[in-house]
Amino acid sequence: MTPHARKDVMARDRQIDRRTLFKGTLAGAGALGLGAPGRALAQAGSAASEMPTAVFGRTGERIPKLVFGTSFPLTLPLLKRAVDLGVTYFDLADCYVGGRSERVAGDFLQRTGLRKRIWITTKSDAHDPDGFERTLQGSLGRIQVDQVDLLFLHNLEDGAYLSPALKSRVEKLKRDGKIRFFGFSTHASTRGCVRVRDAAARRAACANAIASRVTGGPGCCCASRSHCGRRS
């Protein structure tokens, strides 16, 4: 091959490489919802990976072992990527990013129509029955749903809040179709988590308590630190 012929082949190869790279970049952007957001988001979850699941406590429901925490600014492409990977449990709260996490999740559900595939947990850090229900109403509006799968009493440190009055309100919210299950979370130490859990069991406020992710006991979801201000 003459030197001129070799130069022609190398130039053609460089053009092919650039063209292939450009097409690949556009495809990647589209897959994340950056190129054509409406179409890409509508296809969210169409090729979900096989994510291991487990039965969630006494609910009898299966959820992915990896859940999607939302105490940081969310984007629609990020939620789409999570669902594509099989992470279909959204862990929301009224106070995460000032309510923005719930709004973005709600926008995602409306755009994709995937509500039936997504487990929605949200939380109320208002612990009195009236504040608890009022917080839920705000969350339902931001998420744009009529019902959440699980509502946590958030960052619970005193089992006294798991009162007969709260239990009665929880049962009403279930009858009204606004929540499916009820539980609580705590940011206490493991020992504190067990103490609050035992208080809940004694008060029988958690009629269908959720199994702990940390201690294995009912009605307690431990986390390392709080992302919300405490309101009562």
NUPA-202945 format. One record per residue (C-alpha): residue in three letters; x, y, z. Coordinates in steps of 0.1 Angstrom, whole numbers, plus 5000, padded with zeros to 4 digits. Example, Ala and Ser with C-alpha at 12.3 -4.5 7.8 and 13.67 -1.06 7.14 Angstrom:
// residues 2
[rec "ALA" [5123 4955 5078]];
[rec "SER" [5137 4989 5071]];
***
This chain:
// residues 232
[rec "MET" [5000 5000 5000]];
[rec "THR" [5014 5034 4990]];
[rec "PRO" [5018 5062 5016]];
[rec "HIS" [4990 5081 5000]];
[rec "ALA" [4966 5051 5002]];
[rec "ARG" [4975 5045 5039]];
[rec "LYS" [4967 5082 5046]];
[rec "ASP" [4933 5078 5029]];
[rec "VAL" [4925 5047 5050]];
[rec "MET" [4936 5064 5083]];
[rec "ALA" [4915 5095 5075]];
[rec "ARG" [4884 5073 5067]];
[rec "ASP" [4889 5054 5100]];
[rec "ARG" [4891 5086 5120]];
[rec "GLN" [4858 5098 5104]];
[rec "ILE" [4841 5065 5112]];
[rec "ASP" [4854 5066 5148]];
[rec "ARG" [4841 5102 5153]];
[rec "ARG" [4808 5093 5137]];
[rec "THR" [4804 5062 5159]];
[rec "LEU" [4814 5081 5190]];
[rec "PHE" [4790 5109 5182]];
[rec "LYS" [4761 5085 5177]];
[rec "GLY" [4770 5066 5209]];
[rec "THR" [4770 5099 5228]];
[rec "LEU" [4736 5109 5215]];
[rec "ALA" [4722 5074 5223]];
[rec "GLY" [4735 5077 5259]];
[rec "ALA" [4720 5111 5263]];
[rec "GLY" [4687 5099 5250]];
[rec "ALA" [4687 5069 5273]];
[rec "LEU" [4690 5092 5303]];
[rec "GLY" [4662 5114 5291]];
[rec "LEU" [4685 5142 5279]];
[rec "GLY" [4679 5140 5242]];
[rec "ALA" [4641 5135 5240]];
[rec "PRO" [4629 5136 5276]];
[rec "GLY" [4592 5128 5270]];
[rec "ARG" [4599 5097 5249]];
[rec "ALA" [4628 5084 5270]];
[rec "LEU" [4609 5088 5303]];
[rec "ALA" [4579 5071 5288]];
[rec "GLN" [4601 5040 5282]];
[rec "ALA" [4615 5040 5318]];
[rec "GLY" [4616 5005 5333]];
[rec "SER" [4612 4988 5299]];
[rec "ALA" [4644 4970 5303]];
[rec "ALA" [4647 4968 5341]];
[rec "SER" [4675 4947 5355]];
[rec "GLU" [4668 4917 5377]];
[rec "MET" [4670 4933 5411]];
[rec "PRO" [4668 4909 5441]];
[rec "THR" [4637 4914 5462]];
[rec "ALA" [4626 4904 5497]];
[rec "VAL" [4593 4904 5516]];
[rec "PHE" [4589 4937 5535]];
[rec "GLY" [4582 4928 5571]];
[rec "ARG" [4545 4920 5578]];
[rec "THR" [4532 4937 5547]];
[rec "GLY" [4536 4905 5527]];
[rec "GLU" [4548 4927 5498]];
[rec "ARG" [4580 4921 5479]];
[rec "ILE" [4603 4951 5474]];
[rec "PRO" [4638 4955 5459]];
[rec "LYS" [4666 4950 5484]];
[rec "LEU" [4681 4983 5471]];
[rec "VAL" [4659 5013 5478]];
[rec "PHE" [4662 5048 5464]];
[rec "GLY" [4668 5074 5490]];
[rec "THR" [4657 5109 5481]];
[rec "SER" [4672 5133 5507]];
[rec "PHE" [4691 5152 5479]];
[rec "PRO" [4681 5171 5448]];
[rec "LEU" [4665 5146 5423]];
[rec "THR" [4663 5148 5385]];
[rec "LEU" [4640 5129 5362]];
[rec "PRO" [4668 5111 5343]];
[rec "LEU" [4682 5099 5377]];
[rec "LEU" [4649 5084 5387]];
[rec "LYS" [4645 5068 5353]];
[rec "ARG" [4680 5052 5356]];
[rec "ALA" [4671 5038 5390]];
[rec "VAL" [4639 5023 5377]];
[rec "ASP" [4657 5008 5347]];
[rec "LEU" [4681 4991 5372]];
[rec "GLY" [4651 4977 5391]];
[rec "VAL" [4652 5001 5420]];
[rec "THR" [4614 5006 5423]];
[rec "TYR" [4612 5017 5459]];
[rec "PHE" [4612 5055 5464]];
[rec "ASP" [4620 5066 5499]];
[rec "LEU" [4605 5101 5502]];
[rec "ALA" [4597 5125 5530]];
[rec "ASP" [4578 5157 5533]];
[rec "CYS" [4609 5175 5544]];
[rec "TYR" [4635 5162 5520]];
[rec "VAL" [4649 5191 5500]];
[rec "GLY" [4620 5212 5513]];
[rec "GLY" [4594 5190 5496]];
[rec "ARG" [4611 5191 5462]];
[rec "SER" [4619 5154 5462]];
[rec "GLU" [4582 5146 5464]];
[rec "ARG" [4575 5170 5436]];
[rec "VAL" [4601 5155 5413]];
[rec "ALA" [4590 5120 5421]];
[rec "GLY" [4554 5130 5414]];
[rec "ASP" [4564 5146 5381]];
[rec "PHE" [4582 5114 5372]];
[rec "LEU" [4552 5092 5380]];
[rec "GLN" [4529 5115 5359]];
[rec "ARG" [4552 5115 5329]];
[rec "THR" [4559 5077 5329]];
[rec "GLY" [4526 5062 5342]];
[rec "LEU" [4546 5038 5364]];
[rec "ARG" [4528 5044 5396]];
[rec "LYS" [4517 5007 5399]];
[rec "ARG" [4553 4996 5396]];
[rec "ILE" [4567 5020 5421]];
[rec "TRP" [4565 5015 5459]];
[rec "ILE" [4561 5049 5475]];
[rec "THR" [4571 5055 5511]];
[rec "THR" [4569 5089 5526]];
[rec "LYS" [4573 5103 5561]];
[rec "SER" [4558 5128 5585]];
[rec "ASP" [4580 5144 5611]];
[rec "ALA" [4548 5159 5626]];
[rec "HIS" [4539 5134 5654]];
[rec "ASP" [4505 5145 5666]];
[rec "PRO" [4475 5130 5648]];
[rec "ASP" [4463 5163 5632]];
[rec "GLY" [4498 5172 5621]];
[rec "PHE" [4504 5137 5608]];
[rec "GLU" [4473 5137 5586]];
[rec "ARG" [4480 5173 5574]];
[rec "THR" [4515 5164 5564]];
[rec "LEU" [4502 5134 5545]];
[rec "GLN" [4477 5155 5526]];
[rec "GLY" [4506 5178 5515]];
[rec "SER" [4527 5148 5504]];
[rec "LEU" [4498 5133 5484]];
[rec "GLY" [4495 5166 5466]];
[rec "ARG" [4532 5169 5458]];
[rec "ILE" [4535 5133 5447]];
[rec "GLN" [4503 5136 5427]];
[rec "VAL" [4488 5103 5440]];
[rec "ASP" [4457 5094 5460]];
[rec "GLN" [4476 5068 5481]];
[rec "VAL" [4511 5060 5493]];
[rec "ASP" [4522 5025 5501]];
[rec "LEU" [4538 5033 5534]];
[rec "LEU" [4537 5063 5557]];
[rec "PHE" [4563 5066 5584]];
[rec "LEU" [4561 5086 5616]];
[rec "HIS" [4596 5101 5610]];
[rec "ASN" [4625 5103 5633]];
[rec "LEU" [4606 5090 5663]];
[rec "GLU" [4624 5091 5696]];
[rec "ASP" [4596 5089 5721]];
[rec "GLY" [4573 5059 5720]];
[rec "ALA" [4546 5079 5737]];
[rec "TYR" [4537 5094 5703]];
[rec "LEU" [4524 5060 5693]];
[rec "SER" [4492 5067 5711]];
[rec "PRO" [4457 5053 5708]];
[rec "ALA" [4447 5086 5691]];
[rec "LEU" [4474 5082 5665]];
[rec "LYS" [4464 5045 5659]];
[rec "SER" [4428 5056 5654]];
[rec "ARG" [4439 5082 5629]];
[rec "VAL" [4461 5057 5610]];
[rec "GLU" [4432 5033 5607]];
[rec "LYS" [4410 5061 5594]];
[rec "LEU" [4436 5070 5568]];
[rec "LYS" [4437 5033 5557]];
[rec "ARG" [4399 5031 5554]];
[rec "ASP" [4400 5063 5534]];
[rec "GLY" [4424 5047 5510]];
[rec "LYS" [4452 5072 5516]];
[rec "ILE" [4478 5048 5530]];
[rec "ARG" [4483 5011 5528]];
[rec "PHE" [4507 5005 5556]];
[rec "PHE" [4520 5024 5586]];
[rec "GLY" [4553 5023 5605]];
[rec "PHE" [4579 5046 5619]];
[rec "SER" [4616 5055 5615]];
[rec "THR" [4641 5066 5641]];
[rec "HIS" [4676 5081 5639]];
[rec "ALA" [4684 5068 5673]];
[rec "SER" [4713 5044 5681]];
[rec "THR" [4705 5007 5677]];
[rec "ARG" [4698 5005 5714]];
[rec "GLY" [4675 5035 5711]];
[rec "CYS" [4658 5019 5681]];
[rec "VAL" [4651 4987 5701]];
[rec "ARG" [4637 5008 5729]];
[rec "VAL" [4613 5027 5706]];
[rec "ARG" [4604 4995 5689]];
[rec "ASP" [4595 4978 5721]];
[rec "ALA" [4574 5008 5732]];
[rec "ALA" [4555 5005 5699]];
[rec "ALA" [4549 4968 5705]];
[rec "ARG" [4536 4975 5740]];
[rec "ARG" [4513 5002 5728]];
[rec "ALA" [4502 4980 5698]];
[rec "ALA" [4500 5012 5677]];
[rec "CYS" [4517 4996 5647]];
[rec "ALA" [4490 4971 5638]];
[rec "ASN" [4509 4959 5608]];
[rec "ALA" [4544 4970 5619]];
[rec "ILE" [4572 4970 5593]];
[rec "ALA" [4602 4948 5600]];
[rec "SER" [4633 4967 5608]];
[rec "ARG" [4660 4971 5582]];
[rec "VAL" [4686 4971 5610]];
[rec "THR" [4675 4952 5641]];
[rec "GLY" [4651 4927 5626]];
[rec "GLY" [4623 4937 5650]];
[rec "PRO" [4589 4952 5642]];
[rec "GLY" [4580 4987 5634]];
[rec "CYS" [4615 5003 5634]];
[rec "CYS" [4635 5016 5606]];
[rec "CYS" [4669 5029 5617]];
[rec "ALA" [4690 5055 5599]];
[rec "SER" [4724 5071 5607]];
[rec "ARG" [4713 5107 5608]];
[rec "SER" [4683 5130 5602]];
[rec "HIS" [4677 5150 5571]];
[rec "CYS" [4648 5169 5585]];
[rec "GLY" [4640 5194 5611]];
[rec "ARG" [4620 5180 5640]];
[rec "ARG" [4584 5192 5642]];
[rec "SER" [4558 5181 5667]];
***
